[in-house]
């Protein structure tokens, strides 16, 4: 137990940026979810991500074949061959992608926007777009404080990342949301309305994830990647913010 707590503390110390975004998830989700709903979302999102990573590092599904480098196993928590914090990232990335996706959908009852299957698809796509910025930078982890974390043994088509990986992120994001939506419908859960503060707050965190990774990309001088990620970031945030503004006007 002491070793477990030491490793758990280590993962917070070595990955404070992850837990900063996770704290944002707790702040917003505690306002939206009842305890059972929050626990359910956490378990579904974490286990879906962990099972996918566990599978991919062994047979390539759904992210393609890649391998983690366990250089930090004695300093932070790992579950089998997967760093604990890595699957934890999917929890808040999928959540903010979901809320942003719902915020761009048709106005009406919050249950309709949050639980519509098209929202799950759009949420999975928005989470995939985050990864198009995140993963190429993560591969350069030895040039910043992430450290050399993993590699693709057969290389990749987009700045070293496989296109299969992006498809996998879409699959995991959409599956996570679809499973939670199915559970919510089954249990007839109700949710509070998506207000302007929550909508723009979650959009701000989503944008913050992109901005953080873009800033690190520029800091390490990966300028070609910086340009590609910058264009994608501007296009994504511009499109999403315009959609939210349009829906906000319709609601008012």
C-alpha positions in Angstrom: 0.0 0.0 0.0 2.8 2.4 0.8 4.5 1.7 -2.5 1.2 2.2 -4.3 0.6 5.6 -2.6 4.2 6.6 -3.4 3.8 5.8 -7.0 0.4 7.5 -7.1 2.0 10.7 -5.6 4.8 10.3 -8.2 2.4 10.4 -11.1 1.0 13.6 -9.8 4.4 15.2 -9.3 5.8 14.2 -12.7 2.6 14.9 -14.7 1.1 18.1 -13.0 -0.3 19.3 -16.3 -2.4 16.2 -16.6 -3.9 16.6 -13.2 -4.5 20.3 -13.8 -6.8 19.4 -16.7 -8.3 16.6 -14.6 -9.1 19.1 -11.8 -11.0 21.1 -14.5 -12.9 18.0 -15.3 -13.9 17.5 -11.7 -14.9 21.2 -11.4 -17.3 21.1 -14.3 -18.5 17.5 -13.9 -19.4 17.9 -10.2 -21.7 20.6 -11.2 -23.3 18.5 -14.0 -23.4 15.0 -12.5 -24.8 13.4 -9.5 -22.3 11.2 -7.7 -23.5 7.9 -9.3 -23.3 9.6 -12.7 -19.8 11.0 -12.2 -18.5 7.6 -11.0 -20.1 5.9 -13.9 -18.6 8.3 -16.4 -15.2 8.0 -14.9 -15.3 4.2 -14.8 -16.6 3.9 -18.4 -14.2 6.4 -19.9 -11.1 5.1 -18.0 -11.8 1.4 -18.6 -12.6 2.0 -22.3 -9.3 3.9 -22.7 -7.3 1.4 -20.7 -8.7 -1.7 -22.4 -8.0 0.0 -25.8 -4.4 0.8 -24.9 -3.9 -2.7 -23.4 -5.2 -4.2 -26.6 -3.3 -1.9 -28.9 0.1 -2.5 -27.3 -0.5 -6.2 -27.9 -2.4 -6.6 -31.1 -2.6 -3.1 -32.6 -6.4 -2.6 -32.1 -7.6 0.2 -32.1 -4.6 2.6 -32.2 -2.2 0.5 -34.3 0.9 -1.1 -32.9 3.0 1.0 -30.4 5.1 0.3 -27.3 5.5 2.2 -24.1 8.9 2.8 -22.7 8.7 2.0 -18.9 11.6 4.1 -17.8 9.5 5.8 -15.1 7.9 2.6 -13.7 9.8 3.0 -10.4 8.7 6.7 -10.0 5.0 6.8 -11.1 2.1 4.4 -11.2 1.8 2.0 -14.0 -1.0 -0.6 -14.5 0.6 -3.5 -16.3 2.4 -1.9 -19.3 0.3 1.3 -19.4 1.0 4.5 -17.4 -1.9 5.3 -15.1 -2.1 9.0 -16.1 -2.2 8.2 -19.8 -5.6 6.4 -19.7 -6.7 9.0 -17.2 -6.2 11.7 -19.9 -9.0 10.1 -21.9 -11.5 10.8 -19.1 -11.2 14.6 -19.3 -10.5 14.8 -23.0 -13.6 12.8 -23.9 -15.7 14.8 -21.4 -14.8 18.2 -22.7 -15.2 17.0 -26.3 -18.7 15.7 -25.4 -19.8 19.0 -23.8 -18.4 21.0 -26.6 -20.1 18.8 -29.2 -23.4 19.0 -27.4 -23.0 22.8 -27.2 -22.9 23.0 -31.0 -26.0 20.9 -31.6 -29.6 22.0 -32.0 -31.2 23.9 -29.1 -33.7 22.1 -26.9 -33.7 20.0 -23.8 -30.2 19.2 -22.5 -31.0 15.5 -22.4 -31.7 15.6 -26.1 -28.4 17.4 -27.0 -26.2 15.3 -24.6 -27.7 11.9 -25.4 -28.2 12.1 -29.1 -26.0 9.6 -31.0 -24.8 12.3 -33.4 -23.3 14.1 -30.4 -21.3 11.0 -29.6 -20.0 10.9 -33.1 -19.1 14.6 -33.1 -17.5 14.3 -29.6 -15.4 11.4 -30.9 -14.3 13.5 -33.8 -13.4 16.5 -31.7 -11.4 14.2 -29.4 -9.5 12.9 -32.4 -8.7 16.4 -33.5 -7.1 17.0 -30.1 -4.9 13.9 -30.7 -3.7 15.2 -34.1 -2.0 18.0 -32.1 -1.1 15.9 -29.0 0.4 12.7 -30.3 3.0 14.1 -32.7 4.3 16.3 -29.9 4.2 13.4 -27.5 6.5 11.4 -29.8 9.0 14.3 -29.2 8.8 13.9 -25.5 12.5 13.5 -25.1 12.8 17.2 -26.1 10.6 18.4 -23.3 9.5 17.4 -19.8 7.2 14.6 -20.9 10.2 12.3 -21.6 10.5 9.5 -24.1 7.3 7.7 -23.5 6.5 5.4 -26.4 7.3 4.7 -30.0 5.7 3.2 -33.2 7.9 0.3 -34.2 6.9 0.7 -37.9 6.8 4.5 -37.9 3.9 6.6 -38.9 2.6 8.7 -41.8 1.9 12.0 -39.9 4.9 13.3 -38.1 5.7 9.8 -37.1 2.2 9.0 -35.9 0.1 6.3 -37.7 -3.2 7.3 -39.2 -4.6 4.2 -37.5 -3.9 5.9 -34.2 -6.2 8.9 -35.1 -8.9 6.5 -36.1 -8.5 4.7 -32.8 -8.9 7.9 -30.9 -12.2 8.6 -32.7 -13.3 5.0 -32.0 -12.5 5.3 -28.3 -14.0 8.8 -27.9 -17.3 7.9 -29.7 -17.5 4.5 -27.9 -17.0 6.1 -24.5 -19.8 8.6 -25.1 -22.1 6.1 -26.7 -21.8 3.7 -23.8 -22.4 6.4 -21.2 -25.4 7.7 -23.3 -26.9 4.2 -23.4 -26.5 3.9 -19.6 -28.1 7.3 -19.0 -31.0 6.5 -21.2 -31.4 3.1 -19.6 -31.5 4.7 -16.1 -33.5 7.7 -17.3 -30.9 10.2 -15.9 -31.7 13.8 -16.2 -29.1 16.6 -16.7 -29.1 20.3 -16.0 -29.3 22.7 -19.0 -26.1 23.7 -20.7 -25.7 27.3 -19.7 -23.4 29.9 -21.2 -20.8 29.7 -18.4 -20.5 25.9 -18.6 -20.5 25.9 -22.4 -17.8 28.5 -22.7 -15.9 27.2 -19.7 -15.6 23.7 -21.3 -14.8 25.2 -24.6 -12.0 27.1 -22.9 -10.6 24.0 -21.4 -10.8 22.2 -24.8 -9.0 25.2 -26.3 -6.5 25.2 -23.4 -5.5 21.6 -24.2 -4.7 22.6 -27.8 -3.0 25.8 -26.7 -0.8 24.0 -24.1 0.4 21.5 -26.7 0.9 24.2 -29.3 3.0 26.2 -26.9 5.2 23.3 -26.1 5.6 22.6 -29.8 6.8 26.1 -30.4 9.0 26.0 -27.3 11.0 23.0 -28.6 11.3 24.5 -32.0 9.4 21.9 -34.0 8.2 24.6 -36.4 6.8 22.5 -39.2 4.7 20.6 -36.7 3.9 24.0 -35.0 2.5 25.3 -38.3 0.4 22.2 -39.0 -0.9 22.1 -35.5 -1.6 25.8 -35.5 -3.6 25.7 -38.6 -5.7 22.8 -37.3 -6.1 24.5 -33.9 -7.3 27.8 -35.5 -9.7 26.0 -37.9 -11.2 23.8 -35.1 -11.6 26.5 -32.5 -12.9 28.9 -35.1 -15.5 26.5 -36.4 -16.7 25.4 -33.0 -16.9 28.9 -31.5 -18.9 30.0 -34.5 -21.3 27.1 -34.0 -21.7 27.8 -30.3 -22.4 31.5 -30.9 -25.0 30.6 -33.5 -26.8 28.2 -31.1 -26.5 30.7 -28.2 -28.3 33.3 -30.4 -31.1 30.8 -31.3 -31.6 29.9 -27.6 -31.8 33.6 -26.6 
